[in-house]
């Protein structure tokens, strides 16, 4: 594995990790804010916090990896 491949791999992994952290945190916070609203909707009562958090984490993973590949593509061209 050459140095460029290692750098790209590091960029993708680090952006993906940050994406997972930010996506999971924001989804968890959004579900908590839903419970603290003045009027709790039926959507709040039926949503699964763990499932919502995992969905946010997976979205963050894809967003982070996409951002890393986009940045690498932009620097290359």
N, C-alpha and C positions, 0 to 999 in steps of 0.2 A: 504494500500500500504506500503510495507516494505521499508527499507532504500536502499536496492540494486535496487529495481525497480525505486525508486525516482532518484537515481544516474544515472541509465541508461537512464531514460527519460530526465533528465537534459543534459546529454551528447549528446543524439540524437537531442534534440531541439537546443542546442547551436551550434553544428556542422552544423546543417541544416541552421540555421540563417546565420552563417558565409559563408556557401556555396552559399546561395541565394545572399548575398551581393557581394561576389567575382565573382560569375558567371555572375550576371547582370552587374557589373562594367566592367568586361573584354569584354563581348559581346558589350556593349555600346561603349567602347573605340575602339574596333576593327572596328565597323561600322563607327566611326568618322575618323579613320585613312584611311579607304577606300576612303572617300570623299577628303582627303588631299593628295592622291597619285598623282604622276606626270601625270599618265594617268588613268582617271576614266573609269572603265569598265561598261558594261551594267548591270552587276550583282549589282554594287553599286547603279545604278540609280533605279533599280527595287526593291531593298530590303526595307522592312519596318523596321525602327529602333526600334520601339516599339515591334514589333513581335520578332525581333532578340534578344532584351534585355530580353523579357519574356522567350524565349527559353533558354537563358543563365542562367537565374534565376532558371528555373525548373531543368536544368542539375546540377546546383550547389546544389540545394536542395537534389536531389538524391545522388549526390556524397558525400555531407556532412553526410547524414543519413547513407549511406553505410560505410563511414569511421568510424563513431561512432560505428556502430554494429560490424565492423571488429576489432576495438580497444577493445571493450568490450569482444568479443569472444577470442581475443588473450590474454587478461588479465585473463580470466576465465580458459583457458587451458594451 
